[in-house]
Amino acid sequence: MISEEFYRMLHDSETRRREILHTKGHDYTQGSLDRLANFKKIGAILKILDLSGVPAHDPRLNWLIYYLKHLMAVATAIKGEVKSEPLDGRFDDLGTYTELGRALFKDCKSGE
């Protein structure tokens, strides 16, 4: 790949990432000015669930964080503030993460 092609590819990639950050950033902050609001809300939910005894390296904890992220994306749709993707896509993501969670829990159980 010649330099010109590489830099065109890089530019296109940066443009797409900026657009994703703009549209999904709006959806995930749920109206907050804090671009990190989604992470903070999920942190608060995890504290409420009292997962203090769960080791940080437990893959189920990572799955739960991503699942909650997708659940919050559906919550944004309820408020009618979605800008980045259709509601069907959000439910597809949520369903996908539900099945991934089911598989992960079975996998962890079989590894005990």
C-alpha positions in Angstrom: 0.0 0.0 0.0 1.4 3.3 -1.0 1.5 6.2 1.5 -1.3 8.1 -0.3 -3.6 5.1 0.0 -2.7 4.6 3.6 -3.4 8.2 4.6 -6.7 8.2 2.6 -7.7 5.0 4.5 -6.6 6.6 7.8 -8.6 9.8 7.1 -11.7 7.8 6.2 -11.4 5.7 9.3 -11.0 8.8 11.5 -14.0 10.4 9.9 -16.2 7.3 10.6 -15.0 7.1 14.2 -15.7 10.8 14.8 -19.3 10.3 13.4 -19.8 7.3 15.7 -18.5 9.3 18.7 -20.9 12.1 17.8 -24.0 10.1 17.3 -23.5 7.3 19.8 -22.0 9.7 22.2 -25.3 11.6 22.2 -27.3 8.4 22.8 -25.1 7.0 25.5 -24.8 10.2 27.6 -28.7 10.3 27.7 -28.7 14.1 27.6 -25.9 14.7 30.1 -23.1 17.1 29.2 -20.6 14.5 30.7 -19.3 12.4 27.8 -18.5 9.7 30.4 -22.0 9.6 32.0 -22.8 6.2 30.6 -19.7 4.6 32.3 -20.5 6.4 35.6 -24.2 5.3 35.5 -23.2 1.7 34.9 -20.7 2.0 37.8 -23.5 3.2 40.1 -25.7 0.3 39.0 -22.9 -2.2 39.7 -22.5 -0.7 43.1 -26.2 -1.1 43.8 -26.0 -4.7 42.7 -23.2 -5.1 45.3 -20.7 -7.1 43.3 -17.9 -6.4 45.7 -17.2 -10.1 46.2 -16.8 -10.7 42.4 -13.1 -10.9 41.3 -12.3 -8.1 38.8 -11.0 -10.8 36.4 -14.3 -12.6 36.2 -15.4 -12.4 32.6 -19.0 -12.3 33.6 -18.5 -8.9 35.2 -17.1 -7.6 31.8 -20.2 -9.1 30.1 -22.5 -7.4 32.6 -21.0 -4.1 31.9 -21.5 -4.4 28.1 -25.0 -5.8 28.6 -25.9 -2.8 30.8 -24.5 -0.5 28.1 -26.9 -2.0 25.5 -29.8 -1.9 28.0 -29.1 1.8 28.5 -29.1 2.3 24.8 -32.7 0.9 24.8 -33.5 3.3 27.6 -32.3 6.2 25.4 -34.8 5.0 22.8 -37.6 5.1 25.3 -36.9 8.7 25.8 -37.1 9.3 22.1 -33.6 10.7 21.8 -31.9 8.1 19.5 -29.7 9.5 16.8 -27.3 6.7 15.9 -29.2 3.6 15.0 -32.7 2.1 14.7 -34.4 0.6 17.7 -34.3 -2.8 16.0 -30.5 -2.7 16.1 -30.5 -1.9 19.8 -32.8 -4.9 20.5 -30.6 -7.1 18.3 -27.6 -6.0 20.3 -29.3 -6.7 23.6 -30.5 -10.1 22.3 -27.0 -10.9 21.1 -25.5 -10.0 24.5 -28.1 -12.0 26.3 -27.1 -15.2 24.4 -23.4 -14.3 24.9 -24.1 -14.0 28.6 -25.9 -17.4 28.7 -22.9 -19.0 27.0 -20.4 -17.3 29.2 -22.2 -18.4 32.4 -22.4 -22.0 31.1 -18.7 -21.9 30.2 -17.7 -20.5 33.6 -19.8 -23.1 35.4 -18.2 -26.0 33.4 -14.8 -24.6 34.2 -15.3 -24.8 37.9 
